[in-house]
Amino acid sequence: MDKKKMGILLLIIASTAFVLFVVMMQDQFNNPEFENHGHSRAKQTDEHDNKPQNVVIDEEDKQQEETDDKEKEDSNDGSDSESEPDETVEEDRIVNADLLNVRSGPSTDHQISGTLATSDIVKVYDDGNEWIEIEYENITGYVNRNFLDPIDN
């Protein structure tokens, strides 16, 4: 009988330790100040429904920043000719990134307003610029065009 009670007590202690470990790891995973090899995860709340959303800041942001820098150089090439605004195309596209940050404005300088996942289908308003305005469920904002593909019919 004593061995059985000792086994149950040991099982309870191990289960409690496991639950505490999972809770601590979940807290670190959602902590914006916890960094892990270039990835930083933060918890954001969607303004419309107060649901928490995980956000990833990683290689995607670096690529978008490089694209922004290139666009700034191109726009400062000394030409004074003004180009006509491109026609805006409204269509659905599919996300090709694991996690894609949706920004409040058309650059990585703007705040993240949500995230999209691979295969999410979004409505885009494409005016030909590098950053495309999108709508997805209750998320609106801008994403880099490199992370959206046309939908094959």
Helices and strands as residue ranges (DSSP letters): H 2-30, E 35-36, E 39-45, E 52-57, H 59-75, E 89-95, E 99-103, E 112-117, E 121-126, E 131-136, E 139-144, G 145-147, E 148-150
